[in-house]
């Protein structure tokens, strides 16, 4: 069998099993001093299963580097059968991601659309329903989404959650991040001078119009929002918080790079001790 074909099959199998195990990990409450810290924390928790699966894939890539092409192993029907469900889940995730890109973009109300070049759209009905201060507050919120390219991040988050289907824990991690995302963008708009009461009026105006939401759209009414809590936050004074340090982000990136490099080296040195007996068994 060709080395690359066997590698893809093993990544699908081992990566899928790893993703399933991490996907069902219980969701714990996250406490953070600010909405921005809460958003960062829930975002990283969303990607933990993917990081674990990527480490397994790196280990398999290291093993493949030590093998000739074609690989002198026979792949039994059992291995192919076990890999089929993971392939179907991956195909489903890809289809849903493609569908969200092709979905119609009408009736957005006020929203941020576009993956690579995000822009704010404002429906005429929404403009007629709000006063000037609420419109300015809504635009400030959406401009914060534009700065952080949130439509692309939402699209990616939905895709990795679909890869973990049918895990309810994975869906709860996505919902928690979407709620934290709206809180963070509210606070960013308020820190720039927007009044919380004006933003609350814009949120309630959007709710009254009963506008829908697509997966790759950052909307004023976020998916999974607890509106009671959100309005209450907007009507309270904005707490003074320290700026978010970016050092921890680079630490996580460095840790992931070291983990992937270590996994690749381990697979290169001793990966065949596990793969060869597995292929012989199946």
C-alpha positions as CSV (number, residue, x, y, z in Angstrom):
1,X,0.0,0.0,0.0
2,X,1.2,3.5,-0.7
3,X,2.8,5.2,2.3
4,X,0.7,8.4,2.0
5,X,-2.5,6.5,1.7
6,X,-1.8,4.4,4.7
7,X,-0.8,7.5,6.6
8,X,-4.0,9.3,5.8
9,X,-6.0,6.2,6.9
10,X,-4.1,6.0,10.2
11,X,-4.5,9.7,10.9
12,X,-8.2,9.4,10.2
13,X,-8.4,6.5,12.7
14,X,-6.1,7.5,15.5
15,X,-6.9,11.2,15.1
16,X,-10.6,10.4,15.2
17,X,-10.3,8.3,18.3
18,X,-8.3,11.0,20.1
19,X,-10.8,13.7,19.0
20,X,-13.7,11.6,20.4
21,X,-12.0,11.0,23.7
22,X,-11.2,14.7,24.2
23,X,-14.6,15.8,22.8
24,X,-16.5,14.1,25.7
25,X,-14.3,15.7,28.4
26,X,-16.6,17.4,30.9
27,X,-17.1,21.2,30.4
28,X,-16.1,23.1,33.5
29,X,-17.0,26.7,34.5
30,X,-14.5,29.3,33.5
31,X,-13.8,32.2,35.8
32,X,-11.9,35.2,34.5
33,X,-11.3,38.8,35.7
34,X,-12.6,40.3,32.4
35,X,-14.8,39.4,29.4
36,X,-11.7,39.5,27.2
37,X,-9.9,37.0,29.4
38,X,-13.0,34.8,29.5
39,X,-13.2,34.9,25.7
40,X,-9.5,33.9,25.4
41,X,-9.9,31.1,27.9
42,X,-13.0,29.6,26.3
43,X,-11.4,29.9,22.8
44,X,-8.4,27.9,23.9
45,X,-10.6,25.2,25.5
46,X,-12.4,24.9,22.3
47,X,-9.2,23.9,20.5
48,X,-7.8,21.5,23.0
49,X,-9.2,18.4,21.3
50,X,-7.8,19.5,18.0
51,X,-4.4,20.1,19.5
52,X,-4.4,16.6,20.9
53,X,-5.4,15.1,17.6
54,X,-2.7,17.1,15.8
55,X,-0.1,15.7,18.2
56,X,-1.2,12.2,17.3
57,X,-1.1,13.1,13.6
58,X,2.5,14.5,14.1
59,X,3.5,11.2,15.7
60,X,2.1,9.2,12.7
61,X,3.9,11.5,10.3
62,X,7.2,10.8,12.1
63,X,6.5,7.1,11.8
64,X,5.7,7.5,8.0
65,X,9.1,9.2,7.5
66,X,10.8,6.0,8.7
67,X,8.9,3.7,6.3
68,X,9.6,2.8,2.7
69,X,7.2,3.6,-0.1
70,X,5.2,1.5,-0.7
71,X,4.8,0.3,2.9
72,X,5.3,-3.5,3.2
73,X,2.1,-3.9,5.4
74,X,-1.2,-5.4,4.5
75,X,-4.3,-3.4,5.6
76,X,-7.1,-5.6,6.6
77,X,-10.8,-5.0,6.2
78,X,-11.2,-4.4,10.0
79,X,-9.0,-1.3,9.9
80,X,-10.9,0.1,7.0
81,X,-14.3,-0.6,8.6
82,X,-13.4,1.2,11.8
83,X,-12.1,4.2,9.9
84,X,-15.3,4.7,7.9
85,X,-17.4,6.4,10.7
86,X,-14.6,9.0,11.3
87,X,-14.5,9.6,7.5
88,X,-18.2,10.2,7.4
89,X,-18.1,12.7,10.3
90,X,-15.3,14.6,8.6
91,X,-17.3,14.7,5.4
92,X,-20.3,16.0,7.3
93,X,-18.2,18.7,8.9
94,X,-16.8,19.8,5.5
95,X,-20.3,19.8,3.9
96,X,-21.7,22.0,6.8
97,X,-18.7,24.4,6.5
98,X,-19.2,24.7,2.7
99,X,-23.0,25.2,3.2
100,X,-22.5,28.0,5.7
101,X,-20.3,29.8,3.1
102,X,-23.0,29.4,0.4
103,X,-25.9,30.5,2.6
104,X,-27.8,33.6,1.7
105,X,-26.8,36.8,3.4
106,X,-30.1,38.7,3.5
107,X,-31.9,39.9,6.5
108,X,-28.7,40.3,8.6
109,X,-30.0,43.3,10.5
110,X,-26.7,44.5,11.9
111,X,-23.9,42.0,11.5
112,X,-20.3,41.4,10.5
113,X,-20.0,39.2,7.4
114,X,-17.0,38.0,5.3
115,X,-14.3,35.6,6.3
116,X,-11.2,37.2,4.7
117,X,-12.5,40.7,4.4
118,X,-15.1,41.2,7.1
119,X,-17.5,44.1,6.7
120,X,-20.5,45.5,8.7
121,X,-23.9,45.3,7.1
122,X,-26.9,47.2,8.4
123,X,-30.4,46.4,7.3
124,X,-32.8,49.3,6.6
125,X,-35.4,47.8,9.0
126,X,-32.8,47.8,11.7
127,X,-31.9,51.4,11.1
128,X,-35.5,52.5,11.3
129,X,-36.0,50.6,14.6
130,X,-33.2,52.3,16.5
131,X,-32.3,55.9,17.3
132,X,-28.9,57.4,16.4
133,X,-27.2,56.6,19.6
134,X,-28.2,52.9,19.5
135,X,-27.1,52.7,15.8
136,X,-23.7,54.1,16.7
137,X,-23.4,51.6,19.6
138,X,-24.3,48.7,17.3
139,X,-21.8,49.8,14.8
140,X,-19.1,50.1,17.5
141,X,-19.8,46.5,18.6
142,X,-19.7,45.2,15.0
143,X,-16.4,47.1,14.3
144,X,-14.9,45.3,17.2
145,X,-15.9,42.0,15.5
146,X,-14.2,43.3,12.3
147,X,-10.9,44.1,14.0
148,X,-10.7,40.5,15.4
149,X,-11.9,38.8,12.2
150,X,-14.7,37.1,14.2
151,X,-16.7,35.7,11.2
152,X,-13.6,33.6,10.3
153,X,-13.1,32.5,13.9
154,X,-16.8,31.5,14.3
155,X,-16.6,29.5,11.0
156,X,-13.5,27.7,12.2
157,X,-15.0,27.1,15.7
158,X,-18.1,25.6,14.2
159,X,-16.0,23.4,11.9
160,X,-13.9,21.9,14.7
161,X,-17.1,21.4,16.8
162,X,-18.7,19.5,13.9
163,X,-15.6,17.3,13.7
164,X,-16.4,16.2,17.3
165,X,-20.1,15.4,16.5
166,X,-22.2,14.1,18.3
167,X,-20.5,15.3,21.5
168,X,-22.7,17.5,23.6
169,X,-19.7,18.7,25.5
170,X,-18.1,20.1,22.4
171,X,-21.3,21.9,21.5
172,X,-21.4,23.4,25.0
173,X,-17.8,24.6,24.7
174,X,-18.8,26.4,21.4
175,X,-21.8,28.0,23.0
176,X,-19.8,29.2,26.0
177,X,-17.2,30.8,23.7
178,X,-19.9,32.5,21.6
179,X,-21.4,34.0,24.7
180,X,-18.0,35.1,26.0
181,X,-17.3,36.6,22.5
182,X,-20.3,38.9,22.6
183,X,-19.4,40.0,26.1
184,X,-15.8,40.8,25.1
185,X,-17.0,42.8,22.1
186,X,-19.5,44.7,24.2
187,X,-16.8,45.6,26.6
188,X,-14.4,46.6,23.8
189,X,-17.0,48.9,22.3
190,X,-17.8,50.5,25.8
191,X,-14.1,51.0,26.5
192,X,-14.0,53.0,23.2
193,X,-16.7,55.4,24.5
194,X,-20.0,53.6,23.7
195,X,-22.6,53.9,26.4
196,X,-23.8,50.5,27.8
197,X,-27.5,51.6,27.8
198,X,-27.3,52.5,24.1
199,X,-25.8,49.1,23.3
200,X,-28.5,47.4,25.3
201,X,-31.1,49.3,23.3
202,X,-29.5,48.1,20.1
203,X,-29.5,44.5,21.3
204,X,-33.2,44.6,22.3
205,X,-34.1,46.3,19.0
206,X,-32.4,43.4,17.2
207,X,-34.3,40.9,19.3
208,X,-37.6,42.5,18.5
209,X,-37.0,42.2,14.8
210,X,-36.4,38.4,15.3
211,X,-33.5,38.3,12.9
212,X,-31.8,34.9,12.1
213,X,-28.1,34.2,12.2
214,X,-25.7,32.1,10.0
215,X,-22.7,30.2,11.3
216,X,-20.1,32.5,9.7
217,X,-21.7,35.7,10.8
218,X,-20.8,37.8,13.9
219,X,-24.2,39.2,14.8
220,X,-25.3,41.8,17.4
221,X,-27.4,39.1,19.1
222,X,-24.9,36.3,19.5
223,X,-25.8,32.6,19.2
224,X,-26.5,31.1,22.6
225,X,-26.6,34.5,24.4
226,X,-28.2,34.7,27.8
227,X,-29.8,38.1,27.1
228,X,-30.8,38.7,30.7
229,X,-27.2,38.5,31.9
230,X,-25.9,40.4,28.9
231,X,-28.4,43.4,29.3
232,X,-27.6,43.4,33.0
233,X,-23.8,43.6,32.2
234,X,-24.4,46.5,29.8
235,X,-26.4,48.5,32.4
236,X,-23.7,48.2,35.0
237,X,-20.6,50.4,35.0
238,X,-17.7,49.0,32.9
239,X,-15.2,47.5,35.4
240,X,-11.6,48.7,35.1
241,X,-9.4,45.8,34.1
242,X,-5.7,45.5,33.2
243,X,-4.7,45.1,29.5
244,X,-4.6,41.5,28.3
245,X,-1.0,40.3,28.1
246,X,-0.1,38.5,24.8
247,X,2.8,36.7,26.4
248,X,0.7,33.7,27.4
249,X,-0.5,33.3,23.8
250,X,3.0,32.9,22.6
251,X,3.8,30.5,25.4
252,X,0.9,28.3,24.3
253,X,2.1,28.5,20.7
254,X,5.6,27.5,21.7
255,X,4.3,24.7,23.9
256,X,2.3,23.3,20.9
257,X,5.3,23.6,18.5
258,X,7.5,21.7,21.0
259,X,4.8,19.0,21.5
260,X,4.4,18.5,17.7
261,X,8.1,18.3,17.2
262,X,8.6,15.9,20.0
263,X,5.7,13.7,18.8
264,X,7.2,13.7,15.3
265,X,10.6,12.6,16.6
266,X,9.1,9.9,18.8
267,X,7.1,8.5,15.9
268,X,10.3,8.5,13.7
269,X,12.3,6.6,16.3
270,X,9.9,4.1,17.7
271,X,6.5,4.4,15.9
272,X,6.8,1.1,14.1
273,X,6.8,-0.8,17.4
274,X,3.2,0.0,17.7
275,X,2.0,0.4,14.1
276,X,3.5,-2.9,12.8
277,X,1.7,-5.1,15.5
278,X,-1.5,-3.2,14.9
279,X,-1.5,-3.8,11.2
280,X,-0.6,-7.4,11.7
281,X,-3.6,-7.8,14.1
282,X,-6.1,-6.2,11.8
